[in-house]
Amino acid sequence: MNEGKKYILLLGGNVGDVKETFREAKALLIQHGIEILKESSLYATEPWQMMGAEFLNQAIEIKTRHNAGMLMSILLSVESQCGRLRSLKGQYTSRTLDLDIVHAFEEVEHSELVQIPHPRMHLRKFTLIPVSELTPDWLHPLLKKSCLQLLEECSDTSMVIKVA
């Protein structure tokens, strides 16, 4: 695939065989014409603003011809195909799979469906650590700080441990 936009996605989950769910999700993304360019390590992380089992998280760099809105629709479909049930109250809950667009390099987008960069990425070590592994020098277009700077300044004290 020569043309297209690059995005950084974050995969997360804490229900079932999460590693297998991540493999399944990546295969489904590929079926949608999404090329996976790079993958971070896997990290075990504490649940954020909820009670429950620890999560696994991983960042991936992708390339696609889809625009951000279409990509988000695909991500929601893949979550559903992998058994994700969304909370009707919008609360954080345990899940088989969560797929977020974290950033799109220089692109900024704020619509009902998509917010790029992710509006809470700078608050979450479970996002910043795997994303920094792939794009440490990426400059947040709104905060004007690199991923590594955001990580250094992050007040999140939750556990994030590299597991693979």
ABEGO torsion letter per residue (X at the ends): XABEBBBBBBBBBABEBAAAAAAAAAAAAAAAGBBBABBBBBBBBBBBGBBEBBBBBBBBBBBBABBAAAAAAAAAAAAAAAGBBBBAAGBBBBBABBBBBABAEABBBBBAABBOBBAAAAABAAAAAAAAAABAABBBAAAGBBAAAAAAABABABBBBBAX
